[in-house]
Structures are given as C-alpha cells and as structure tokens.
Amino acid sequence: MIGIREWMRDLLVSRGALVESEEGDGIRALLPADVAAELGAGEWISLDFGTRPGADDAFEWMERMQRLLPAHVIVAGAQLRSLGPAPQVDVASMLSSEFAIQNGVYRFVEEFATTANYLFFLFQYTVVSDERSMGFVTVCLNADAQSMAPLPENFLRMVRSQLQEAEPSASPDTMAALYPAAAKEAQREIRKHLTRIQENAGRRLARDSERVESYYRGLLSQIEKRIAKRTNDPEAAAKERSRAAATEADCQAKLEDLRRKYSLHVQAGLASVLAVRAPVRQISLRLMRKKQERQRMLHWNPALRTLEPVLCESCSAPAHPLYLCERVHCLCRECWAPCAACGRFFCRACQQRCSCGGKAS
Amino acid sequence: MHDPKKQERRRRLLKERKDAERRESDLDEAEYLSLMARRVYRTGDVPGAARAARKALLLNPEDLPALDLLGHIHYESQQYADAAYFFGLTRKNPKALGASYNVGLAHLKLGRTREALEDFQNFLDATASSQDVRWIPLRENATRWCKDLVKTSQSPVPPPPPPPAVKAPEMPSPERKKERPPAPVSFTLDPVPSFGEPLRGSLADYFLRRRLLELELARNFEDLISLPTLHEVDTYHYQQETVRKVLRQFKGRALLADEVGLGKTIEACLVLKEYWTRGMVRRALVLTPPSLVSQWKGELTEKFAMTPASPDGSEFRSDPARFWNTEPLIVASIALARIEPHASMVASAAWDMVIVDEAHCLKNRTSANWKLVNSLNKKFILMLTATPVENNLLELFNLITVLKPGLLATEAEFRKQFVVAGKPKSPRNADQLRSLLGEVMVRNTRSAADVHLPHRIAASVVAEPSPAEEQVYRSISRFVAGRYAKVRKGTAGLALHLMQRQAGSSVQALGRAAARLLAQDDWIGKDDRRLLEEVQEIASQVLYSGKGLRLARMLSDLPGKAVVFTEFTPTLDHLAEICKQQGVRYALFRGDMSRGEKDTAIRLFRDEADVLLSTGSGGEGRNLQFANTVINFDLPWNPMRLEQRVGRVHRIGQTRDVFVFNFCQAGTIEEQLLRVLHDKINMFELVVGEIDTILGLLDEEGDFAELVLDLWLSARESGNIEQAFDGLAEKLLNAKKQYSAARLLDETLLQRDFEV
C-alpha cells in the first residue's frame, strides 16, 4: 500500500529507532526497548509488505504502530525557518479586487509587514448510516486578524518544508476562543463532503421506502376488497378495518425504521492543532456605515497571495462580501438578511430576534 | 469657491452613484431571496416560498427564478390564470426557452385553446434550433397538443378536456424529476479540549497523525482515486457504489451479477484499477470466454490505460512458463488456461487478483473450469455473470465456494438447509440465504439503475455488386482460401484475414490492402503478385460500388442525423466522396485523430453536419445521443464490435427509437453473417449486453471473427455456405434460449435484493 512503509519508517525514526529500508516493500528496524514493548515486538523487526504469500499485513502493523502516537489531541507549534518580511503589495488594487463592503464604505489607514499566528485545526469525522465512512478537514484561522485562511491544505503544503519545531505561538486561551469558529467552519466543510454519501443514502431510502409502500399498498388493497365483500357482516368488516389500521401503522413503523437506518450520524472531533507564526502584510482600514465607523485590520497572506476574509462577528463564517450593521459589526450575508416575518434587515450580532418579534432567520 | 452648478452636478452624480449602488444591492438581495424561496419551497412550505418570491419581485420585478416559482405555485394550486400571468412574464427573458410551453399549459387548463396553440407553436419555434436533449419530450408533447388543438378548432364539437395534471417544468431544466427527501443528518461534536500543556506534541507528531488519517482514508477506499485517470469512460452512480462496496465491504472477493448491459466489465476494471493504483495488486489474471479476450484487452488498454498481455503474442509462444509467471496483467481465455501444461503453470503462479468473466462457466464443480479457478493462488477474486443460477441452486453454491469457501457450508449442508428436497430451483430459508449471499454478491437491476433505453429497429440493406466488384471479391476469396490454412498463425494469416474483411468493406479498401501487400510482403509468389495487381487496377477503376449507390440514395432522404461506420480508412475516404457528391454535410471521425480533433469533429456533427463518418476505433464513451440512426457500411465480424457501434447512439440519454441499417454486398461473408445475426438471432433488437452473454455461452475455442472466416473458407470448398452458417445460427439460438431461461430463473430467485 502506497505510503504505509514511509509512514512507519518516519514514525519509528521519530521514536528513536534505527531503520533500514529494504529494496521493494520491506522495512527493518532496531527498536528502543520502550517502543518494542509498546508494539509487542522484539527489538529487531523485519517486515515484508509485498504481495507474496506469507507477507506481513501492512494494515495490521499500521494499527499497532498507531499506539506510538499520543492518543489525545496533539497541540504542536512551529515557525518558519526564515521569517523575513512579507513582500509589498499594491494595496489599492488588491483592495478593489478582493475586498467589498455591500452597504458601507472604507478608508485606507496604513499598511506594513508583520507576522501573524495561524492555527491549523485538524478535525476528524466519522459518518455512520447504513455504511461507515470517515474523513478529515483542516481549518486555518488567523488568531491576530480574526480571519480565515482559504485553502488551508494548500497553505500548509506551501509552508511545510520551511517549518521547524517551536513553542506554540498562540496561548491555550486563544485556541479555546477560536475553537468554536473553527468547529463551525469544520461542520460546513464536512457537510460539503457529505453530499455524495447523503445522495446515496437518500437514493437507497427512496428505493426501499417505495418497496415497503408498494408491499403495504398491496396488503391494504386486499383488506379493502375483503371489507367490500363483508358489507353484510359489520363485525367482520370492523375486524378487517382494524386490521387495515394495524397494517397502516406497521407500514409507518417500517418507514420510520428505514429513515433511521439511512439517516447520517456524523461524529466529529479535533485531532490536532498546529500553531504557526508566518509573515503577512497588515492593512488597517476605517469601516464606515452611516455616521458610525470603526478601525479594523486585515491580513494579506503572501503564501496564498490573497486577502484573508474576516470572520463574521455573529456566526464566525468567513464574511465576503462584507455587510455592516449600524454599529459597524462585520457580518456575512446570512447574518444581515431580512427578517422572514417583516422583511426588515437586522444584525444578528446586535440582537437574536428582529424587533417585530419574528424569529431570527 | 462654491459654484452652485458644480455643486449641483456633484450632488446629481452622488445621487446617481447611490442609486446605482442601491440597485445593485437590490438585485443581489432579490437573487438571494429567490434562492431562499426555492429552498423553502423544497422543504414544503409553499406560502413561505410564495412570500419570499414576492419580496424578491419587489426588489427586482424581472427576477426569472422568482417569477417561475410563483408560476409553479399557482399552477399547482390550480390558479391557472395567475400561473399564466407569471409564466407570461418569464417570456420576456430570452433565456427562458420553455416559458411559452408553461404558459401554454396554463392556457390549456383554462380552456383557452387558441392561446394555448399559439404558445405551443412559439415554444416549438423557440426550441427548434436547440440541441438540448431535455427539450425533446416537451417538444413531442407540444407537437401532439398542437395537432389535437388544430383538430378541435376545426371540428364543431367542443374541445376535449385538457390533459390531466401535466407538471409544468422548472425553467432551467424542463424535465423536473420527483424530488427525493434527503437522508437526515445529525451532527455530534466531541467536547472542547483544554489546549493546555498535557496536550503538547511535536511537529513530527502533528504530521504523523495527519498522514495516518490519510492512510486510514485510503484503507477505507473513501475516494476512488482511479476515476480521474480513466479515458472516455462514463461511470454511473450504481457502478461507483458497486466498486465501493466490493472494496470496502467485500474486501475484493465478490460476485458481480448485474443484469446485462449495466457494465459489469467496467465495474470489474474499476476495482482492478483502484487496487492497482494503490499498489495493492501487482499481478492480475482475467479469464474470459475466447470470444471476449480481445474486448477485455481493448477495454483495459483504451479506457483504463493498462497494458495487458494475452497468449496470442509471441512472448507466450516462445516461453509460456515465463509468460504465466512474470507478466503483471494477463487476459486469457479460460479454454486455453484450463488445458495442460498451462493449467499447472497458472495454478502455480501467485495472483493478487483474478477476474472471471461469464463466471457461470464455473457452475459445475467437476468441470475443468471450476477446478482451475479453485486451484488458483489468489488474494482477490471477482466473478462476473448476469445469470448466477441457470439450472439449480447448487450452481450458486459452487460459485460462492470458489469465492468464499465455507460461506455456504458443505454441499450436503447447503442442500439440507437451503434447497427444497426434490425441487433444486426452490430455496428454503430464503431470508438466511439472501443474507449470506449479501456478503458476496451485488446484482443491480435496470429499474434500480434507472436504465431504460428506447427500442432499436434494424434493417438489412443487401446491395447487388457490379460485375467488377463481384469478380474482385471472388478472386480475393480464392486467394485467401488458398493460403490461409498454411499461414493462419503468423502475420501473413493476419494480413489475409484483414484482406478478406477489407474485401467486404469496399473495393477502395481492398485496393489499398493489395497495394500494401505488394509493397511489403515477401511471401507472395509471382501468380499472387499478378492477381493482386489486377485487383488493384480494378479497384482503381470502380468509382461507385453497389453499397455506395444505396448509401447515396439513403443519405439524400435522411430525416435526422446519422452515424455511418466503417472499419477502414480508405472506405471512410470513399464515404466522404459520396457525401460531397450528394451535397450532404458531414464530419469525419477517425481513431488516429488527436483528442482535440475528435472533439471538433463531434462538435461539428452536433452543430452543423447531418452525418458523422466514423471508423469503429476510438470514440467510445462520447455522447452521440442527438443522432438516432446508425449505418453500418461494413460489418465487423465480431458482434461485440457491432454492439459497440450501436451503443454510441443507443445509450443512456437517448429518448428516441434508434434505427440501425446494416449494409452488405450480396454473396459475401457479411451477407451470411448478417443472415445469422439479424434474421436468425435478431441480435440488433436484443437488450444491450445480451450478445456478450450469448457469445460467452458458445464456448468455442477461438475468437468469433476467426470462427466466421474458418466457416466461410471450409464451406466454400464444399459449396455449403448457407448450411454451415445455419449451423452457427443454430448454436447461437441454443445459447440464446439457455440465456433466456437462466435470466428468468434469476429474476425470480434473486429479485431486487442485492442492489447497491
């Protein structure tokens, strides 16, 4: 299996083993005593993951070696080897193409090079319905600008070769404060990944429901015929009617079972967090709506060559284009939407419900 | 300082800008609201949807989706006048081609026949030039109603009541499908961790954890990584689901028993490719009936970019043991593999994966086929058959025992537990048996896969040859017959085989073949050379063949678009010449064209030309459903090649009946072949895929094309050509009967319990 051998080699090396890669599919290693004990193996292991008869089962060894990794969430820190200033950028044209306020204006204040704390939250999820599926998503938040780095996997791939071990640049409190936003974004991403599974489950649900319904339709039509035959015998007809009601209830119960069987249960959890300090261009703007204004900083990410969208101050989703309320909250479109009841726009960060009393939508 | 004019101008500009901004914002909001309205409508809250759509119209009175939605809402609540009003407003938008159709429906419901007639005619005019297949059923409806309305407007009796509730189509897609309720989703998030010191890990740990997750995904086959590497393959949802099930649930050991025509071969190739891409399979063996070897090789090479070897190559002949032991991917006929010394060699080699096509050949545990496959040293195995049970349930036991020995216990136990005594076709403990079979078997049905194809209507066109053509054909047949028996296994044999086929295609193809033979081959004697030169000369003089004349006549009266197939490039050039002379617009499609050129040819055919002239090679997987006529100007001798040609037009998405015209010259092999395939077994009107199964049941030693040539050459000597081909037809008919009986039994027995 592609990649397993390399993963095992790197894992063993990181645990102090002397590893000798064989040509082809094998791996041989001299293990420290604690690693050997953890794996339930001798100090010398020689594994062959080829397809020949008698070869070792790569997946079984993968499961055993997992024990060498911490079982809990891993919080790691890193910084770039050369933390030079981010290159200059044409702010005016960048803002005109990448930044938009739908119902307000902005004024440029200043721009300079600095560094920012990025937190890469890695979420793992399992989907259980009639089949089991799994996956993971990465969310990258900028703790300083309260913004989100788009394409986090690309970002990580770009900086990965330059990373070196360091203390996490963000405090546990900062991580905890940003976790809800990360979790929400992870949920949104996971929902995108669920589309195929949901479609398939929906298709099977529709198919099986149709079969169940057609089966019970047949039963009910037979009962109806019997009722029609027994018009002269009210007692027998009543009995048949109660049978029809029971059949109907049985059908509903079966359909409910199917809905339960094909419903998707997603269990998601944080697997690890990586805090990285990386260079950015910081841009300060004055955001104005009506007579109110406030200053807000944005970060231009030189690795991704993009302006990071700020987080909505109501729902923490990336807000692009940006909407401002009368108190200059930065909002996404959904959090500056009209009330479903009266049609008036209102800010979900300022108030949970519209003043008309309608539910916030 | 304060120029009032300037101030006024500035104020005006500012106002204009603000207005423009507001308008833009309004349009945005309207778009958003109409999107919300459609979402709400899908959840079943119709009043809510209508409210949101109306709000969208306040901001943008021309918002097309909102107008359309309101039209639908009124139509469905039987307020047809309002529906007609809203649908009428959508007509202003030039993109809304179907608007008139919807208005027509509403008018029809209101009994306004004159307006309805006008609307349907407008719709027909608006969509006349559109190639979008989604309009086809609506155009058919509109045409029918137009006819009815014209009739009723002419007759004194009152018009008939409008047709029962025809659902008005949604604007972007005229065919509105029944919406299925999505499977509900519930989300649980683990508790928030503390992020403190105890959770500290190293950078290496972070990346090792990530890589572990990636490996877990790969192990679970969450994504089919081979899909993007395929060439011109349409894979359908049920095929992908089947592949996932085989990989994830069945762990690579499965019985693929889809009904015919659903693409078992594609499913098996996908499984193989997936394992291959992941490095989990490095040696694989595909065992098929002899007639399907070349098809499998072609599929694996062209669609899956794999390089299979087969025993027809020189490497096999020089060292069979090395061939069986070292070739990574082999496609071989099971008839060859089961005979010694090959059987022992195949059995002693280690295979990561074995695929057995038409696996009903393993139904008998005492057969050499069963013993061979059972003896193979294999990690994964796929068995493909549309008819897992042909005569009795014990056949199923035998198949499953190769796949998963012990799953159905011993034969005696199986009989006792699952077969009604004295009735070998009747199962007992059916639920338990189904549950056990569900661990190894997938059987998709046409109805579940939603594959419903229109009819195929075939006709033969037998053209009388000119004297020159007849003479050339006879000379070449004599030439081939005289030499083929001696050289059949070598390249010369292949050249002769090809030449006989070219003779059946056109004199132009034959002339070119003769020229090539004269230039290249040293095995030709003096007499042969004279004959070939004569053939070449006659070929150059024939401008119009009998078939060519018939085709020219047909092309001039062609009602729609047609694809004309030939196997040979010189014939293709000849066909192009005919088209030019007839003034028929045509596009050329050859197997040796680049991908870009092929795309251009298909585009030209779709948008401008009436005829696509195509060689049989390449182009599979391209959608040509906008045509519904296939003309086989020549006949490949392998029926599967014919099936593939028709399959380019007769495939999912085709809504009209497909017409197949098969051309042949009287007195040729092709005429005999056509008599067998069309007149005797009615091949062109079989369900897609059935011919594969029927040929698989023949169990002849060689390729079908070779069988045809052998038959022709041997019968020529005795003069009993018709009788010989009747014998072949008889065999095919028996195979067809056997298949039909098995299909019926399997449908009854397995029903629809093994769909993905």
Interface residues (C-beta under 8 A of the other chain):
Chain A: M1 I2 G3 I4 W7 D10 L11 S14 T51 R52 P53 F59 M62 Q66 L69 P70 H72 V73 I74 V75 A76 G77 A78 Q102 N103 L122 Q124 S129 E131 S133 M134 G135 F136 R160 L163 Q164 E165 P168 P172 M175 A176 Y179 P180 A183 Q187 I190 R191 L194 Q198 E199 N200 A201 G202 R203 L205 A206 R207 R211 R259 Y262 S263 L264 H265 V266 Q267 A268 G269 L270 A271 S272 V273 L274 R333 A337 P338 A340 G343
Chain B: S25 D28 E29 Y32 L33 G48 A52 K55 R180 P181 P182 A183 P184 V185 S186 F187 T188 L189 D190 V192 P193 S194 F195 G196 P198 L199 R200 G201 S202 L203 A204 D205 Y206 F207 L208 R209 R210 R211 L212 L213 E214 L215 E216 L217 A218 R219 N220 E222 H237 E241 R248 Q249 R278 G279 M280 V281 R282 R283 A350 D352 N377 K379 A448 R752 E755
